[in-house]
Amino acid sequence: MKFKPQPWQLIVLIAVICCLSVAGMVWFHSRTLTHEALLRRLPTTDATLVWIDFAALRRIGFLELLGGATAAEQPDYQSFVYATRFDYMNDLDGVLASFPGNGGFYSILEGRFDWKTLRSYVAREHGQCINSLCRFVGSTPEKHISFLPLRRDLMAMSSGPDAYGVNDLLTPRPGPSPAMPQGLAWIKFPGSLPKSLRDLPPGTGSLVRIIGNAPSATLSFVQDGDQLGANLEIECRSDQEATDLASEFAASTETARKAFSLEHTEPNPGDFSGIITSGVFRTQGSRLLGHWPISQQFIRNLFTSQ
């Protein structure tokens, strides 16, 4: 006897196929959300990009030095932690952020989130959650904050004039994936820094000027034994420009060393005098590469003085 499927059997079969397809898409989507893939979702044109590997900093004991203790003492921060059960010192593993020229802020956070509690927090802040997207007004009326889960452990967030700005992070942008710099933390400048930067540490003005005139520059921080190291990479317009910049950096460093020698004093590794006198520079084609060692004492002094 020839088998003839019943209508209800066809409906069940179609439902199973649909469920398997959706599950497969979700699985594939979660497997392909690498840091490089996430970076493609952020606005990168004329934007300053930032990455902080909180998990690695926590693992090697540097996170507390980076101001964790100071932040934890702030009443507003304590209130936020209590209300949302989220403490970046323990729950945050990584942050990719973009600061485009329009004044907005976009980020993708990796960590452990209590989504139900976060939605309750938004309601208490007179915000609104529609499906998975939540939004509320920040510290000023024109500052709208919106966020949603990309995955249980991934949050997309936007802050700026657009109340639904986080929607810009839902899909990758056209083009190849941008290269993800290496390091515990890095900041990539778009090739032009704001000319109105003020209150710069002594000895860093020329560095900011050079970065501001370069096509692009990346400052990254890596583990260097029991301390940190700062690496600078500047993409120059030609090999000769890279060579000239390396000579300028080396000359400035040597001038700083001689100034301390004339005063019969030693640079202090715990402040900027130890940084500006310890740089080493080289070129690799049209790229300028610089390196500065950074002591734990310098980091401690920098953040406890805030």
TIZA-640400 format. One record per residue (C-alpha): residue in one letter; residue number from 1; x, y, z. Coordinates in Angstrom, 1 decimal, decimal comma. Layout:
REM residues N
{code:A	pos:NUM	xx:X	yy:Y	zz:Z};
...
This chain:
REM residues 306
{code:M	pos:1	xx:0,0	yy:0,0	zz:0,0};
{code:K	pos:2	xx:1,4	yy:3,4	zz:-1,0};
{code:F	pos:3	xx:2,1	yy:5,7	zz:1,9};
{code:K	pos:4	xx:0,3	yy:9,0	zz:1,7};
{code:P	pos:5	xx:1,3	yy:11,6	zz:4,3};
{code:Q	pos:6	xx:-1,4	yy:13,3	zz:6,3};
{code:P	pos:7	xx:-1,6	yy:17,1	zz:6,3};
{code:W	pos:8	xx:-0,6	yy:17,3	zz:9,9};
{code:Q	pos:9	xx:2,5	yy:15,2	zz:9,2};
{code:L	pos:10	xx:3,5	yy:17,6	zz:6,5};
{code:I	pos:11	xx:3,0	yy:20,6	zz:8,8};
{code:V	pos:12	xx:5,2	yy:18,9	zz:11,5};
{code:L	pos:13	xx:7,9	yy:18,1	zz:8,9};
{code:I	pos:14	xx:8,0	yy:21,7	zz:7,6};
{code:A	pos:15	xx:8,1	yy:23,0	zz:11,2};
{code:V	pos:16	xx:11,1	yy:20,6	zz:12,0};
{code:I	pos:17	xx:12,9	yy:21,7	zz:8,9};
{code:C	pos:18	xx:12,4	yy:25,4	zz:9,8};
{code:C	pos:19	xx:13,6	yy:24,9	zz:13,3};
{code:L	pos:20	xx:16,7	yy:23,0	zz:12,2};
{code:S	pos:21	xx:17,4	yy:25,8	zz:9,6};
{code:V	pos:22	xx:17,1	yy:28,5	zz:12,3};
{code:A	pos:23	xx:19,2	yy:26,5	zz:14,7};
{code:G	pos:24	xx:21,8	yy:26,0	zz:12,0};
{code:M	pos:25	xx:21,9	yy:29,7	zz:11,2};
{code:V	pos:26	xx:22,2	yy:30,7	zz:14,9};
{code:W	pos:27	xx:25,0	yy:28,2	zz:15,4};
{code:F	pos:28	xx:26,8	yy:29,4	zz:12,3};
{code:H	pos:29	xx:26,3	yy:33,0	zz:13,3};
{code:S	pos:30	xx:27,7	yy:32,4	zz:16,8};
{code:R	pos:31	xx:30,7	yy:30,6	zz:15,3};
{code:T	pos:32	xx:31,6	yy:33,4	zz:13,0};
{code:L	pos:33	xx:31,4	yy:36,3	zz:15,5};
{code:T	pos:34	xx:35,1	yy:36,6	zz:15,8};
{code:H	pos:35	xx:36,7	yy:39,9	zz:16,9};
{code:E	pos:36	xx:37,5	yy:40,7	zz:13,3};
{code:A	pos:37	xx:33,9	yy:40,1	zz:12,3};
{code:L	pos:38	xx:32,6	yy:42,2	zz:15,2};
{code:L	pos:39	xx:35,0	yy:45,0	zz:14,1};
{code:R	pos:40	xx:33,2	yy:45,0	zz:10,7};
{code:R	pos:41	xx:30,0	yy:46,1	zz:12,4};
{code:L	pos:42	xx:31,5	yy:49,2	zz:13,9};
{code:P	pos:43	xx:31,8	yy:52,5	zz:12,0};
{code:T	pos:44	xx:35,5	yy:52,7	zz:11,1};
{code:T	pos:45	xx:35,6	yy:55,6	zz:8,5};
{code:D	pos:46	xx:37,1	yy:58,7	zz:10,2};
{code:A	pos:47	xx:36,6	yy:57,0	zz:13,6};
{code:T	pos:48	xx:38,9	yy:56,4	zz:16,5};
{code:L	pos:49	xx:38,8	yy:52,6	zz:17,4};
{code:V	pos:50	xx:39,5	yy:51,1	zz:20,8};
{code:W	pos:51	xx:39,9	yy:47,6	zz:22,0};
{code:I	pos:52	xx:40,4	yy:46,6	zz:25,7};
{code:D	pos:53	xx:40,9	yy:42,9	zz:26,6};
{code:F	pos:54	xx:39,6	yy:43,0	zz:30,2};
{code:A	pos:55	xx:39,8	yy:39,2	zz:30,6};
{code:A	pos:56	xx:43,6	yy:39,2	zz:29,8};
{code:L	pos:57	xx:44,2	yy:42,3	zz:32,0};
{code:R	pos:58	xx:42,3	yy:40,6	zz:34,8};
{code:R	pos:59	xx:44,3	yy:37,4	zz:34,4};
{code:I	pos:60	xx:47,7	yy:39,0	zz:34,6};
{code:G	pos:61	xx:46,7	yy:41,3	zz:37,5};
{code:F	pos:62	xx:46,8	yy:44,7	zz:35,7};
{code:L	pos:63	xx:43,1	yy:45,4	zz:35,7};
{code:E	pos:64	xx:43,1	yy:46,6	zz:39,3};
{code:L	pos:65	xx:46,0	yy:49,0	zz:38,4};
{code:L	pos:66	xx:43,9	yy:50,5	zz:35,7};
{code:G	pos:67	xx:41,6	yy:52,3	zz:38,1};
{code:G	pos:68	xx:39,3	yy:49,5	zz:39,1};
{code:A	pos:69	xx:39,6	yy:50,3	zz:42,8};
{code:T	pos:70	xx:38,9	yy:54,0	zz:42,1};
{code:A	pos:71	xx:35,8	yy:53,3	zz:40,0};
{code:A	pos:72	xx:34,5	yy:50,9	zz:42,6};
{code:E	pos:73	xx:34,5	yy:53,6	zz:45,2};
{code:Q	pos:74	xx:32,2	yy:55,9	zz:43,2};
{code:P	pos:75	xx:28,6	yy:56,0	zz:44,6};
{code:D	pos:76	xx:27,0	yy:56,2	zz:41,1};
{code:Y	pos:77	xx:29,0	yy:53,1	zz:40,0};
{code:Q	pos:78	xx:28,1	yy:51,2	zz:43,1};
{code:S	pos:79	xx:24,4	yy:52,0	zz:42,4};
{code:F	pos:80	xx:24,7	yy:50,8	zz:38,9};
{code:V	pos:81	xx:26,3	yy:47,6	zz:40,0};
{code:Y	pos:82	xx:23,6	yy:47,0	zz:42,6};
{code:A	pos:83	xx:20,8	yy:47,8	zz:40,2};
{code:T	pos:84	xx:22,1	yy:45,7	zz:37,2};
{code:R	pos:85	xx:24,3	yy:43,1	zz:38,9};
{code:F	pos:86	xx:27,0	yy:44,0	zz:36,4};
{code:D	pos:87	xx:30,5	yy:44,8	zz:37,6};
{code:Y	pos:88	xx:33,1	yy:45,3	zz:34,8};
{code:M	pos:89	xx:35,9	yy:44,3	zz:37,2};
{code:N	pos:90	xx:34,5	yy:40,8	zz:37,2};
{code:D	pos:91	xx:31,9	yy:40,5	zz:34,4};
{code:L	pos:92	xx:33,4	yy:42,3	zz:31,4};
{code:D	pos:93	xx:35,8	yy:40,4	zz:29,2};
{code:G	pos:94	xx:36,3	yy:42,7	zz:26,3};
{code:V	pos:95	xx:35,2	yy:45,9	zz:24,6};
{code:L	pos:96	xx:35,4	yy:47,0	zz:21,0};
{code:A	pos:97	xx:34,5	yy:50,7	zz:20,6};
{code:S	pos:98	xx:34,2	yy:53,3	zz:17,9};
{code:F	pos:99	xx:34,2	yy:57,1	zz:18,2};
{code:P	pos:100	xx:33,2	yy:58,5	zz:14,9};
{code:G	pos:101	xx:33,5	yy:62,2	zz:14,1};
{code:N	pos:102	xx:29,8	yy:62,8	zz:14,6};
{code:G	pos:103	xx:30,1	yy:62,6	zz:18,3};
{code:G	pos:104	xx:28,4	yy:59,3	zz:18,7};
{code:F	pos:105	xx:29,7	yy:56,2	zz:20,5};
{code:Y	pos:106	xx:29,3	yy:52,6	zz:19,4};
{code:S	pos:107	xx:30,6	yy:49,5	zz:21,2};
{code:I	pos:108	xx:30,3	yy:45,8	zz:21,4};
{code:L	pos:109	xx:30,9	yy:44,3	zz:24,9};
{code:E	pos:110	xx:31,8	yy:40,7	zz:25,7};
{code:G	pos:111	xx:31,0	yy:39,3	zz:29,1};
{code:R	pos:112	xx:28,4	yy:38,0	zz:31,4};
{code:F	pos:113	xx:25,1	yy:39,9	zz:31,4};
{code:D	pos:114	xx:21,9	yy:39,6	zz:33,4};
{code:W	pos:115	xx:19,6	yy:40,6	zz:30,6};
{code:K	pos:116	xx:16,4	yy:40,5	zz:32,7};
{code:T	pos:117	xx:17,9	yy:42,8	zz:35,3};
{code:L	pos:118	xx:19,2	yy:45,2	zz:32,6};
{code:R	pos:119	xx:15,7	yy:45,4	zz:31,2};
{code:S	pos:120	xx:14,3	yy:46,2	zz:34,6};
{code:Y	pos:121	xx:17,0	yy:48,9	zz:35,0};
{code:V	pos:122	xx:15,9	yy:50,5	zz:31,7};
{code:A	pos:123	xx:12,3	yy:50,6	zz:33,0};
{code:R	pos:124	xx:13,4	yy:52,3	zz:36,2};
{code:E	pos:125	xx:15,3	yy:54,9	zz:34,1};
{code:H	pos:126	xx:12,0	yy:55,6	zz:32,3};
{code:G	pos:127	xx:13,3	yy:53,9	zz:29,1};
{code:Q	pos:128	xx:11,7	yy:51,3	zz:26,9};
{code:C	pos:129	xx:12,5	yy:47,8	zz:25,7};
{code:I	pos:130	xx:10,9	yy:46,6	zz:22,4};
{code:N	pos:131	xx:11,6	yy:42,9	zz:21,8};
{code:S	pos:132	xx:15,4	yy:42,7	zz:22,5};
{code:L	pos:133	xx:16,2	yy:46,3	zz:21,9};
{code:C	pos:134	xx:16,3	yy:48,6	zz:25,0};
{code:R	pos:135	xx:16,8	yy:52,4	zz:25,0};
{code:F	pos:136	xx:16,8	yy:55,2	zz:27,5};
{code:V	pos:137	xx:17,9	yy:58,8	zz:27,8};
{code:G	pos:138	xx:21,4	yy:59,3	zz:29,3};
{code:S	pos:139	xx:22,8	yy:62,2	zz:31,4};
{code:T	pos:140	xx:21,6	yy:64,8	zz:28,8};
{code:P	pos:141	xx:18,4	yy:65,0	zz:26,7};
{code:E	pos:142	xx:20,4	yy:64,6	zz:23,4};
{code:K	pos:143	xx:22,3	yy:61,5	zz:24,7};
{code:H	pos:144	xx:20,3	yy:58,4	zz:23,8};
{code:I	pos:145	xx:21,6	yy:55,0	zz:24,9};
{code:S	pos:146	xx:20,4	yy:51,9	zz:23,2};
{code:F	pos:147	xx:21,6	yy:48,3	zz:23,5};
{code:L	pos:148	xx:20,6	yy:44,7	zz:22,5};
{code:P	pos:149	xx:22,1	yy:41,2	zz:22,7};
{code:L	pos:150	xx:24,0	yy:39,9	zz:19,7};
{code:R	pos:151	xx:24,5	yy:36,7	zz:21,6};
{code:R	pos:152	xx:24,0	yy:35,9	zz:25,3};
{code:D	pos:153	xx:27,5	yy:37,0	zz:26,0};
{code:L	pos:154	xx:27,7	yy:39,9	zz:23,5};
{code:M	pos:155	xx:26,1	yy:43,3	zz:23,9};
{code:A	pos:156	xx:25,9	yy:45,9	zz:21,2};
{code:M	pos:157	xx:25,5	yy:49,4	zz:22,5};
{code:S	pos:158	xx:25,2	yy:52,9	zz:21,1};
{code:S	pos:159	xx:25,2	yy:56,4	zz:22,7};
{code:G	pos:160	xx:24,4	yy:59,5	zz:20,7};
{code:P	pos:161	xx:21,6	yy:61,6	zz:19,1};
{code:D	pos:162	xx:20,0	yy:58,5	zz:17,5};
{code:A	pos:163	xx:17,6	yy:56,8	zz:19,9};
{code:Y	pos:164	xx:17,9	yy:53,5	zz:17,9};
{code:G	pos:165	xx:21,6	yy:53,9	zz:17,0};
{code:V	pos:166	xx:22,4	yy:50,3	zz:18,1};
{code:N	pos:167	xx:20,6	yy:49,1	zz:15,0};
{code:D	pos:168	xx:23,6	yy:50,2	zz:13,0};
{code:L	pos:169	xx:25,6	yy:47,3	zz:14,6};
{code:L	pos:170	xx:23,2	yy:44,5	zz:13,6};
{code:T	pos:171	xx:24,9	yy:43,6	zz:10,3};
{code:P	pos:172	xx:28,5	yy:43,7	zz:9,0};
{code:R	pos:173	xx:29,5	yy:46,6	zz:6,8};
{code:P	pos:174	xx:30,5	yy:46,1	zz:3,2};
{code:G	pos:175	xx:34,1	yy:45,3	zz:2,3};
{code:P	pos:176	xx:36,8	yy:43,1	zz:3,7};
{code:S	pos:177	xx:37,3	yy:42,7	zz:7,5};
{code:P	pos:178	xx:39,7	yy:45,3	zz:8,9};
{code:A	pos:179	xx:42,8	yy:44,0	zz:10,5};
{code:M	pos:180	xx:42,5	yy:43,5	zz:14,3};
{code:P	pos:181	xx:45,7	yy:44,9	zz:15,9};
{code:Q	pos:182	xx:47,4	yy:42,7	zz:18,5};
{code:G	pos:183	xx:47,6	yy:43,6	zz:22,2};
{code:L	pos:184	xx:45,9	yy:43,7	zz:25,6};
{code:A	pos:185	xx:44,5	yy:47,1	zz:24,6};
{code:W	pos:186	xx:44,9	yy:49,4	zz:21,6};
{code:I	pos:187	xx:43,6	yy:52,6	zz:20,1};
{code:K	pos:188	xx:43,7	yy:53,2	zz:16,4};
{code:F	pos:189	xx:43,5	yy:56,8	zz:15,2};
{code:P	pos:190	xx:41,9	yy:57,6	zz:11,8};
{code:G	pos:191	xx:44,7	yy:59,8	zz:10,6};
{code:S	pos:192	xx:43,5	yy:63,1	zz:12,1};
{code:L	pos:193	xx:43,3	yy:63,9	zz:15,8};
{code:P	pos:194	xx:41,2	yy:66,8	zz:17,1};
{code:K	pos:195	xx:43,3	yy:69,9	zz:17,1};
{code:S	pos:196	xx:41,8	yy:71,1	zz:20,3};
{code:L	pos:197	xx:43,4	yy:68,5	zz:22,6};
{code:R	pos:198	xx:44,5	yy:70,1	zz:25,8};
{code:D	pos:199	xx:46,1	yy:69,1	zz:29,1};
{code:L	pos:200	xx:48,6	yy:66,8	zz:27,3};
{code:P	pos:201	xx:51,3	yy:65,3	zz:29,5};
{code:P	pos:202	xx:54,7	yy:67,0	zz:29,1};
{code:G	pos:203	xx:56,7	yy:65,7	zz:26,1};
{code:T	pos:204	xx:53,7	yy:64,2	zz:24,3};
{code:G	pos:205	xx:52,8	yy:67,3	zz:22,2};
{code:S	pos:206	xx:55,1	yy:66,3	zz:19,3};
{code:L	pos:207	xx:53,7	yy:62,8	zz:19,3};
{code:V	pos:208	xx:50,1	yy:64,0	zz:19,0};
{code:R	pos:209	xx:51,2	yy:66,4	zz:16,2};
{code:I	pos:210	xx:52,8	yy:63,6	zz:14,3};
{code:I	pos:211	xx:49,9	yy:61,2	zz:14,7};
{code:G	pos:212	xx:47,5	yy:63,9	zz:13,7};
{code:N	pos:213	xx:49,3	yy:64,3	zz:10,3};
{code:A	pos:214	xx:49,7	yy:60,6	zz:9,5};
{code:P	pos:215	xx:47,3	yy:58,6	zz:7,4};
{code:S	pos:216	xx:46,7	yy:56,3	zz:10,4};
{code:A	pos:217	xx:48,4	yy:55,3	zz:13,7};
{code:T	pos:218	xx:47,9	yy:52,6	zz:16,2};
{code:L	pos:219	xx:49,0	yy:52,7	zz:19,9};
{code:S	pos:220	xx:48,8	yy:49,2	zz:21,5};
{code:F	pos:221	xx:49,7	yy:47,9	zz:24,9};
{code:V	pos:222	xx:51,3	yy:44,4	zz:25,3};
{code:Q	pos:223	xx:52,6	yy:42,4	zz:28,2};
{code:D	pos:224	xx:56,3	yy:42,8	zz:28,5};
{code:G	pos:225	xx:57,6	yy:40,5	zz:31,3};
{code:D	pos:226	xx:56,2	yy:41,8	zz:34,6};
{code:Q	pos:227	xx:55,3	yy:45,2	zz:33,1};
{code:L	pos:228	xx:53,5	yy:46,6	zz:30,1};
{code:G	pos:229	xx:55,0	yy:47,8	zz:26,8};
{code:A	pos:230	xx:53,5	yy:50,5	zz:24,5};
{code:N	pos:231	xx:53,9	yy:50,0	zz:20,8};
{code:L	pos:232	xx:53,3	yy:52,7	zz:18,3};
{code:E	pos:233	xx:52,7	yy:52,0	zz:14,6};
{code:I	pos:234	xx:52,3	yy:54,9	zz:12,2};
{code:E	pos:235	xx:51,4	yy:54,3	zz:8,5};
{code:C	pos:236	xx:53,4	yy:56,9	zz:6,6};
{code:R	pos:237	xx:53,0	yy:58,0	zz:3,0};
{code:S	pos:238	xx:56,5	yy:56,8	zz:2,0};
{code:D	pos:239	xx:59,5	yy:55,0	zz:3,2};
{code:Q	pos:240	xx:61,4	yy:58,3	zz:3,5};
{code:E	pos:241	xx:58,7	yy:59,8	zz:5,6};
{code:A	pos:242	xx:58,9	yy:56,9	zz:8,0};
{code:T	pos:243	xx:62,7	yy:57,3	zz:8,2};
{code:D	pos:244	xx:62,4	yy:61,0	zz:8,9};
{code:L	pos:245	xx:59,8	yy:60,4	zz:11,6};
{code:A	pos:246	xx:62,0	yy:57,8	zz:13,2};
{code:S	pos:247	xx:64,9	yy:60,2	zz:13,3};
{code:E	pos:248	xx:62,6	yy:62,9	zz:14,8};
{code:F	pos:249	xx:61,4	yy:60,6	zz:17,5};
{code:A	pos:250	xx:64,9	yy:59,4	zz:18,3};
{code:A	pos:251	xx:66,2	yy:63,0	zz:18,4};
{code:S	pos:252	xx:63,5	yy:64,1	zz:20,8};
{code:T	pos:253	xx:64,2	yy:61,1	zz:23,0};
{code:E	pos:254	xx:67,9	yy:61,9	zz:23,1};
{code:T	pos:255	xx:67,2	yy:65,6	zz:23,8};
{code:A	pos:256	xx:65,1	yy:64,5	zz:26,8};
{code:R	pos:257	xx:67,9	yy:62,2	zz:28,1};
{code:K	pos:258	xx:70,5	yy:65,0	zz:27,8};
{code:A	pos:259	xx:68,2	yy:67,4	zz:29,7};
{code:F	pos:260	xx:68,1	yy:65,1	zz:32,7};
{code:S	pos:261	xx:71,8	yy:64,4	zz:32,5};
{code:L	pos:262	xx:72,5	yy:68,2	zz:32,5};
{code:E	pos:263	xx:70,4	yy:68,5	zz:35,6};
{code:H	pos:264	xx:72,1	yy:65,5	zz:37,2};
{code:T	pos:265	xx:68,8	yy:63,7	zz:37,7};
{code:E	pos:266	xx:67,6	yy:60,3	zz:36,6};
{code:P	pos:267	xx:64,3	yy:59,8	zz:34,8};
{code:N	pos:268	xx:61,6	yy:58,3	zz:37,0};
{code:P	pos:269	xx:60,0	yy:55,1	zz:35,7};
{code:G	pos:270	xx:57,0	yy:56,0	zz:37,7};
{code:D	pos:271	xx:56,1	yy:59,2	zz:35,8};
{code:F	pos:272	xx:56,3	yy:60,5	zz:32,2};
{code:S	pos:273	xx:60,0	yy:61,3	zz:32,5};
{code:G	pos:274	xx:60,7	yy:57,6	zz:32,4};
{code:I	pos:275	xx:58,5	yy:57,1	zz:29,4};
{code:I	pos:276	xx:59,8	yy:59,9	zz:27,1};
{code:T	pos:277	xx:63,4	yy:58,9	zz:27,7};
{code:S	pos:278	xx:63,0	yy:55,2	zz:27,1};
{code:G	pos:279	xx:61,6	yy:55,0	zz:23,6};
{code:V	pos:280	xx:63,2	yy:53,0	zz:20,8};
{code:F	pos:281	xx:62,3	yy:53,4	zz:17,1};
{code:R	pos:282	xx:62,8	yy:51,6	zz:13,8};
{code:T	pos:283	xx:61,2	yy:51,5	zz:10,4};
{code:Q	pos:284	xx:59,7	yy:48,8	zz:8,3};
{code:G	pos:285	xx:59,1	yy:50,1	zz:4,8};
{code:S	pos:286	xx:56,6	yy:52,9	zz:5,1};
{code:R	pos:287	xx:55,8	yy:52,1	zz:8,7};
{code:L	pos:288	xx:57,3	yy:53,7	zz:11,8};
{code:L	pos:289	xx:57,5	yy:51,4	zz:14,8};
{code:G	pos:290	xx:58,1	yy:52,6	zz:18,3};
{code:H	pos:291	xx:58,3	yy:51,0	zz:21,7};
{code:W	pos:292	xx:58,2	yy:52,2	zz:25,3};
{code:P	pos:293	xx:58,4	yy:50,1	zz:28,5};
{code:I	pos:294	xx:55,7	yy:51,0	zz:31,1};
{code:S	pos:295	xx:56,2	yy:50,1	zz:34,7};
{code:Q	pos:296	xx:53,5	yy:49,1	zz:37,1};
{code:Q	pos:297	xx:54,4	yy:52,0	zz:39,3};
{code:F	pos:298	xx:53,7	yy:54,4	zz:36,4};
{code:I	pos:299	xx:50,2	yy:52,9	zz:35,9};
{code:R	pos:300	xx:49,5	yy:53,0	zz:39,6};
{code:N	pos:301	xx:50,6	yy:56,7	zz:39,9};
{code:L	pos:302	xx:48,7	yy:57,6	zz:36,8};
{code:F	pos:303	xx:45,3	yy:56,4	zz:38,0};
{code:T	pos:304	xx:45,6	yy:57,0	zz:41,7};
{code:S	pos:305	xx:46,3	yy:60,7	zz:40,9};
{code:Q	pos:306	xx:43,0	yy:61,2	zz:39,2};
